[in-house]
Amino acid sequence: MKRVLFIAHVESHILHFHLPFLKIFQDNGYETHVATNGKEIIPYCNIQHNICFERSPLNINNIKAFHELRKLLNETEFDIIHCHTPVGGVLGRLAWAHSKNKEIAKIFYTAHGFHFYNKASSLSWLLYYPIEKYLAKYTDVLLTINEEDYTNAQQFHLHNNGKVYKINGVGIDINAIDKIVVNPVSVRAVLKLSLNDVVLITVGELNKNKNQEMILKAMHKSNNPNLKLLICGKGKYETKLQRLIHDLKLQNQVFMLGYRTDIIELLKTADVFIFPSHREGLSVAAMQAIACNKICFLSEIRGNIDLKEYGSNIYYFDENKPEELAQLLNQIQNIKIKPRTDKIMELDIHNIISEMKNIYGLK
């Protein structure tokens, strides 16, 4: 029986983004394996391997994780190994390179957003570019999800004259999104919002990169009490954001909702989706907002600018200038929403699955 191994440093990455791809391997008769840090049951996975990955590449536990992973690769012959996440990508490819079965497996790596990019610091380029260039020689197939990363990856020399691809991320299920019917009045009532409120929403982990504090500063500059912001997500910046909300006297305008499983319902209830990240690959949340045909205020960065051709109501701002976002907030009432374009279907999960089947060589 053929075997495939998916590697990611955290199980939530597999659970959120890669179940459809595990399924297509099972449908093609593969025994599916996942190596990640966690014990939650993963659908469409025949065998799970708990590896002690840590998110920080400098954490000493990752040395142990490397040895655990290499032991797995020495003991089990895999036909395909697909690495995800930065730590999973580094340790997975290094473990493969130092395993006795490396000539058997074909190794894939998906770059969900290189840490070197147009707006990155010189230090990021000095650190991360050489690492990816070096690891390319241990990569048969390198998948990128935006134009800038695709262009940069063309400079790498892959194992066995491998190939670089550009795909539209992990995709979104547009048909499922369209089937969700929402009564905005009811949802707003539950959230204690009125029909006169202009509801803003942002989705993502609460951290420095996602830059939620920039929205708060823009709201403060806008000084419009009818603006109400829903912050969906958890993370280490939660206390910092709560403190800033208090300092800016936005307690009656900002609602921290934590981790939510009803993002589509909330998107359909909101008026505007805001995404002020410093760094992205190709955001699922932004794609979902576009599919819901929402007004989208996005930071003008790699990944976000790739979405321009798919959305009819996208506006960009500098992620370091709250005053630019404040200007957009003040113009919301004047924006006429345009119909959703059919081009959004290029982001549909079924198209991504079809493309990945061809890349994997599956039926």
C-alpha positions as CSV (number, residue, x, y, z in Angstrom):
1,M,0.0,0.0,0.0
2,K,1.2,3.5,-0.8
3,R,1.7,5.9,2.1
4,V,1.6,9.7,2.4
5,L,2.8,11.7,5.4
6,F,1.6,15.3,6.2
7,I,3.8,17.2,8.6
8,A,2.9,20.4,10.5
9,H,4.1,21.7,13.8
10,V,0.6,22.0,15.2
11,E,-2.5,19.8,14.6
12,S,-4.9,22.7,14.2
13,H,-3.1,23.6,10.9
14,I,-4.0,20.2,9.6
15,L,-7.6,20.3,11.0
16,H,-8.4,23.7,9.6
17,F,-6.8,23.5,6.2
18,H,-5.8,20.0,5.0
19,L,-8.5,17.5,5.7
20,P,-9.8,17.6,2.0
21,F,-6.4,16.7,0.8
22,L,-6.0,13.8,3.2
23,K,-9.3,12.6,1.9
24,I,-8.2,12.5,-1.7
25,F,-5.3,10.4,-0.8
26,Q,-7.5,7.9,1.1
27,D,-9.8,7.9,-2.0
28,N,-6.8,6.9,-4.1
29,G,-5.9,4.0,-1.8
30,Y,-3.2,5.6,0.2
31,E,-2.5,5.0,3.9
32,T,-2.5,8.5,5.4
33,H,-0.2,9.6,8.2
34,V,0.1,12.9,10.0
35,A,3.1,14.0,12.1
36,T,2.2,16.9,14.4
37,N,2.2,18.1,18.0
38,G,-1.2,17.1,19.5
39,K,-3.4,14.2,20.2
40,E,-6.8,15.3,18.8
41,I,-8.3,12.8,16.4
42,I,-7.7,13.9,12.8
43,P,-10.3,12.8,10.2
44,Y,-9.1,11.0,7.1
45,C,-5.9,10.1,8.9
46,N,-5.1,6.4,9.3
47,I,-2.1,6.8,11.6
48,Q,-1.1,9.9,13.7
49,H,2.4,10.5,15.0
50,N,2.8,12.8,18.0
51,I,6.0,14.7,17.5
52,C,7.2,17.3,20.1
53,F,7.3,20.2,17.6
54,E,7.5,23.7,19.1
55,R,6.4,26.9,17.2
56,S,9.6,28.7,17.9
57,P,12.4,27.3,15.7
58,L,14.9,28.1,18.5
59,N,13.2,25.9,21.1
60,I,15.4,23.1,22.1
61,N,12.6,20.6,21.9
62,N,12.8,20.9,18.1
63,I,16.1,19.0,18.3
64,K,14.2,16.1,19.9
65,A,11.4,16.6,17.3
66,F,14.0,16.2,14.5
67,H,15.2,12.9,15.9
68,E,11.7,11.6,16.4
69,L,10.8,12.5,12.8
70,R,13.9,11.0,11.3
71,K,13.2,7.8,13.3
72,L,9.7,7.7,11.8
73,L,11.1,8.2,8.3
74,N,13.7,5.5,8.8
75,E,11.2,3.0,10.0
76,T,8.4,3.7,7.5
77,E,8.6,4.0,3.7
78,F,6.5,6.9,2.5
79,D,5.8,7.6,-1.2
80,I,4.9,11.3,-0.6
81,I,5.8,13.6,2.3
82,H,4.1,17.0,2.4
83,C,5.5,19.6,4.8
84,H,3.6,22.5,6.1
85,T,4.2,25.4,8.5
86,P,7.7,26.9,8.9
87,V,8.9,24.5,11.6
88,G,7.3,21.5,9.9
89,G,8.9,22.6,6.6
90,V,12.4,22.9,8.1
91,L,12.4,19.8,10.3
92,G,10.5,17.7,7.8
93,R,12.9,18.3,5.0
94,L,16.0,18.0,7.1
95,A,14.7,14.7,8.6
96,W,14.0,13.4,5.1
97,A,17.5,14.5,3.9
98,H,19.1,12.5,6.7
99,S,16.9,9.4,6.5
100,K,17.7,6.1,4.8
101,N,14.5,6.1,2.8
102,K,15.0,9.5,1.2
103,E,15.3,8.1,-2.4
104,I,11.9,6.6,-2.0
105,A,9.7,9.5,-1.0
106,K,8.9,12.6,-3.1
107,I,8.9,15.6,-0.8
108,F,6.5,18.6,-1.1
109,Y,6.6,21.8,0.8
110,T,3.9,24.5,0.8
111,A,5.1,27.9,1.7
112,H,2.2,29.6,3.4
113,G,4.0,32.9,3.2
114,F,7.7,33.2,3.2
115,H,9.2,35.3,6.1
116,F,11.2,37.3,3.5
117,Y,9.1,39.6,1.3
118,N,8.9,43.1,-0.2
119,K,8.2,44.9,3.1
120,A,10.2,42.6,5.3
121,S,13.3,43.9,7.2
122,S,16.8,43.3,6.0
123,L,17.3,41.0,9.0
124,S,14.4,38.8,7.8
125,W,16.0,38.5,4.4
126,L,19.4,37.7,5.9
127,L,17.9,35.0,8.1
128,Y,15.1,33.4,6.2
129,Y,16.1,33.7,2.5
130,P,19.3,31.6,2.8
131,I,17.4,28.9,4.9
132,E,14.7,28.5,2.2
133,K,17.3,28.6,-0.6
134,Y,19.3,25.8,1.2
135,L,16.3,23.7,2.0
136,A,15.1,23.9,-1.7
137,K,17.7,21.2,-2.5
138,Y,15.7,18.9,-0.3
139,T,12.4,19.8,-2.0
140,D,10.9,18.1,-5.1
141,V,7.8,20.3,-5.3
142,L,7.6,23.8,-3.8
143,L,4.1,25.2,-3.6
144,T,3.6,29.0,-3.2
145,I,0.3,30.8,-2.7
146,N,0.9,34.3,-3.9
147,E,2.7,36.0,-6.8
148,E,5.6,37.5,-4.8
149,D,6.6,34.2,-3.2
150,Y,6.2,32.4,-6.5
151,T,8.7,34.9,-8.2
152,N,11.2,34.6,-5.3
153,A,11.0,30.8,-5.3
154,Q,11.9,30.7,-9.0
155,Q,15.5,31.5,-7.9
156,F,15.8,28.3,-6.0
157,H,17.3,25.0,-7.3
158,L,15.1,22.1,-6.3
159,H,15.9,18.5,-5.7
160,N,15.9,16.4,-9.0
161,N,15.1,19.6,-11.0
162,G,11.8,19.9,-9.1
163,K,9.1,22.4,-9.9
164,V,7.7,25.5,-8.2
165,Y,3.9,26.0,-8.4
166,K,1.6,28.8,-7.5
167,I,-1.8,27.8,-6.2
168,N,-4.7,29.8,-4.7
169,G,-4.0,28.8,-1.1
170,V,-6.0,26.0,0.6
171,G,-9.3,27.2,-0.9
172,I,-12.7,28.0,0.5
173,D,-16.0,26.1,0.1
174,I,-18.0,28.8,-1.7
175,N,-21.1,26.6,-2.2
176,A,-21.2,25.9,1.6
177,I,-20.8,29.6,2.3
178,D,-23.6,30.5,-0.1
179,K,-25.9,28.0,1.6
180,I,-25.6,29.7,5.0
181,V,-28.6,31.9,5.5
182,V,-28.4,34.6,8.2
183,N,-30.9,36.9,9.7
184,P,-28.7,39.9,10.5
185,V,-31.4,41.3,12.9
186,S,-31.3,38.2,15.1
187,V,-27.6,38.0,15.1
188,R,-27.2,41.7,15.9
189,A,-29.7,41.3,18.7
190,V,-27.7,38.5,20.3
191,L,-24.5,40.6,20.0
192,K,-26.4,43.6,21.5
193,L,-25.9,45.6,18.3
194,S,-28.5,47.9,16.7
195,L,-29.5,48.1,13.0
196,N,-28.0,51.6,13.0
197,D,-24.5,50.4,14.0
198,V,-21.9,50.0,11.3
199,V,-20.5,46.6,12.2
200,L,-16.8,45.9,11.5
201,I,-15.2,42.5,11.9
202,T,-11.7,41.2,11.9
203,V,-10.6,37.5,12.2
204,G,-7.3,36.0,13.2
205,E,-5.0,35.1,16.0
206,L,-4.4,38.0,18.4
207,N,-0.7,38.8,17.9
208,K,1.7,41.4,16.6
209,N,1.5,40.3,13.0
210,K,-2.3,40.4,12.7
211,N,-2.1,44.0,13.9
212,Q,-5.5,44.4,15.5
213,E,-4.4,47.3,17.6
214,M,-4.2,49.4,14.4
215,I,-7.9,49.1,13.9
216,L,-8.5,50.4,17.4
217,K,-6.3,53.4,16.8
218,A,-8.1,54.1,13.5
219,M,-11.5,53.9,15.3
220,H,-10.2,56.3,17.9
221,K,-9.2,58.7,15.1
222,S,-12.5,58.3,13.3
223,N,-14.4,59.2,16.5
224,N,-17.7,57.7,15.2
225,P,-19.7,56.0,18.0
226,N,-21.8,54.1,15.5
227,L,-18.7,52.0,14.5
228,K,-18.8,48.6,16.3
229,L,-15.9,46.2,16.0
230,L,-16.1,42.4,16.4
231,I,-12.7,40.9,17.1
232,C,-12.7,37.1,16.5
233,G,-9.7,35.1,17.7
234,K,-7.5,34.2,20.6
235,G,-3.8,34.8,21.3
236,K,-1.1,36.3,23.5
237,Y,-2.1,39.9,22.6
238,E,-5.5,39.6,24.2
239,T,-4.6,41.5,27.4
240,K,-2.7,44.1,25.5
241,L,-5.7,44.7,23.2
242,Q,-8.1,44.9,26.2
243,R,-5.9,47.5,27.8
244,L,-5.8,49.6,24.6
245,I,-9.6,49.4,24.3
246,H,-9.8,50.8,27.8
247,D,-7.2,53.5,27.2
248,L,-8.9,54.7,24.0
249,K,-12.3,54.6,25.7
250,L,-13.7,52.1,23.1
251,Q,-15.3,49.7,25.6
252,N,-18.8,50.4,24.1
253,Q,-17.6,49.9,20.6
254,V,-15.3,46.9,20.6
255,F,-16.3,43.3,21.4
256,M,-13.8,40.6,21.8
257,L,-15.6,37.4,20.8
258,G,-12.7,34.9,21.2
259,Y,-12.4,31.8,19.0
260,R,-15.6,31.4,16.9
261,T,-17.0,28.5,14.8
262,D,-19.6,30.7,13.2
263,I,-17.3,33.1,11.2
264,I,-19.5,33.0,8.1
265,E,-22.6,34.0,10.0
266,L,-20.7,36.9,11.6
267,L,-19.2,37.9,8.3
268,K,-22.7,38.0,6.7
269,T,-24.0,40.1,9.6
270,A,-21.1,42.6,9.5
271,D,-20.9,45.6,7.1
272,V,-17.1,45.7,6.7
273,F,-14.3,43.1,7.0
274,I,-10.9,44.6,8.1
275,F,-7.6,42.8,7.8
276,P,-4.6,44.9,8.9
277,S,-1.8,42.2,8.9
278,H,1.8,43.0,8.4
279,R,2.5,39.6,6.7
280,E,0.2,37.1,5.0
281,G,0.4,34.2,2.5
282,L,-3.2,34.1,1.2
283,S,-5.7,34.7,3.9
284,V,-8.6,32.3,4.2
285,A,-10.6,34.8,6.3
286,A,-10.2,37.5,3.6
287,M,-11.3,35.0,0.9
288,Q,-14.3,34.1,3.0
289,A,-15.2,37.8,3.4
290,I,-14.9,38.3,-0.4
291,A,-17.1,35.3,-1.0
292,C,-19.7,36.9,1.4
293,N,-19.4,40.0,-0.8
294,K,-18.4,42.3,2.0
295,I,-16.7,45.6,1.9
296,C,-13.1,44.6,2.6
297,F,-10.4,47.0,4.0
298,L,-7.1,45.2,3.6
299,S,-3.5,46.1,4.3
300,E,-1.6,46.6,1.1
301,I,0.8,43.7,1.5
302,R,1.8,40.5,-0.3
303,G,-1.1,38.0,-0.4
304,N,-3.8,40.7,0.2
305,I,-2.9,42.4,-3.0
306,D,-3.3,39.1,-4.8
307,L,-7.0,39.1,-3.9
308,K,-7.7,42.3,-5.7
309,E,-8.8,40.5,-8.9
310,Y,-11.3,38.3,-7.0
311,G,-13.2,41.0,-5.1
312,S,-15.4,43.8,-6.2
313,N,-15.3,45.8,-3.0
314,I,-11.7,45.7,-1.8
315,Y,-9.9,48.9,-0.5
316,Y,-6.3,49.0,0.6
317,F,-4.5,51.0,3.3
318,D,-1.0,51.1,4.7
319,E,-0.9,48.8,7.7
320,N,1.4,51.3,9.6
321,K,-0.9,54.3,9.1
322,P,-4.1,54.3,11.2
323,E,-5.1,57.6,9.6
324,E,-5.5,55.9,6.3
325,L,-7.8,53.3,7.7
326,A,-9.7,56.0,9.6
327,Q,-10.3,57.8,6.3
328,L,-11.8,54.6,4.9
329,L,-14.0,54.2,8.0
330,N,-15.3,57.7,7.5
331,Q,-16.3,56.9,3.9
332,I,-18.2,53.6,4.5
333,Q,-21.6,55.2,4.1
334,N,-20.6,56.5,0.6
335,I,-19.4,53.1,-0.7
336,K,-21.8,51.4,-3.1
337,I,-21.5,47.6,-2.9
338,K,-20.8,46.0,-6.3
339,P,-22.0,42.5,-7.2
340,R,-19.7,39.5,-6.5
341,T,-17.6,38.5,-9.5
342,D,-17.7,35.0,-10.9
343,K,-13.9,35.0,-10.7
344,I,-14.2,34.2,-7.0
345,M,-14.8,30.6,-8.1
346,E,-11.1,30.2,-8.8
347,L,-10.6,30.3,-5.0
348,D,-13.1,27.4,-4.5
349,I,-11.8,24.4,-2.7
350,H,-13.0,22.0,-5.4
351,N,-10.8,23.8,-8.0
352,I,-7.8,23.7,-5.6
353,I,-8.4,20.0,-5.0
354,S,-8.5,19.3,-8.7
355,E,-5.2,21.2,-9.2
356,M,-3.6,19.4,-6.3
357,K,-4.6,16.0,-7.7
358,N,-2.7,16.8,-10.8
359,I,0.3,18.0,-8.9
360,Y,0.3,14.9,-6.7
361,G,-0.4,12.6,-9.7
362,L,-3.7,11.3,-8.3
363,K,-6.9,10.5,-10.1
